[in-house]
Amino acid sequence: MTDKKTYRLGSSGLANSHGLIRWAMNGYRFPKDQKQMVTVISDSWNIPREAVKALLSEAVPFTVEGTDDMPVVVFTA
């Protein structure tokens, strides 16, 4: 990726973004599950797969803003 962009992954009453990202990061550690983890996060927030791979592989850091019940995961990739 040449142009970096900042992404803000918000939560809803049905899904906690921080929890989902942590879950996907854990699943991404298993090579056979990587494609599915990327698909879940990419499709959920409609963001490029390369950005998701950078996030889930921990190649880029993220921060958590908002409240505990409605966190927003922020990262740049």
N, C-alpha and C positions, 0 to 999 in steps of 0.2 A: 504494500500500500504506500502510495506516495503522499497523498493528502490526508492528514490526520483530522479527525472529527471527534467532538465530544458528544458522548451519548448519555442520556438520562433515562434510566429504566425505572419507571414508576410502579408502585404497587396499586392493588385494588382490594376491594373487600373479599375477593376470591383468591388472590395470589399475592404473596409477600415477595417482592423482588429480591431482597437480600437472601432470603431462605432458598429461593429457586436458583439463584446464582451459586450459592454455596453447594447445593445439591448437585448442580451440573458440573461444578469444578471437581467435586469428588468423583463423579462418574467419568469425567474426562481423563482421569488417571488410568483408566482401563482402555487400552487401544481399541478393543472391539466395540466399545461404547461411545467412542469419540464422535463419530458421525451423528449418532442420534442425539447426543447432548447438544451439539452445535445446531442441529435442526430445531430442537425444542426452543432454545433461546432465540435463535435467529427468527423463527416464525412467530414467536410470542410477541416480540417487540419490532418486527419488521426491520431488522438491521443486517448489514452484510455479514456473510459467514466468516470472512477474514477477520473482521473486528471481533466477532464472537470467539474465534479460535485464539486470538491474542488475549482476550479476557480469561477464558477458561484454562488456558495453559499457564496463566499468571505471568505472561510476557509483559503485560502492562498492569499497573496498580489500579485499584478502584477505591473510592470513598463511599461512605453511606451518609446521606443527608436525610432530612425529614424527621419523622417520629418513629418510635419503635414499632407501632402498629401500621404505619404507612411509610416505610423507608423508600428512598430513591437511591439506586446504585448509579454512581457517576464514574465514567472512565473515558479516556481518550485513546483512540487507536487509529 
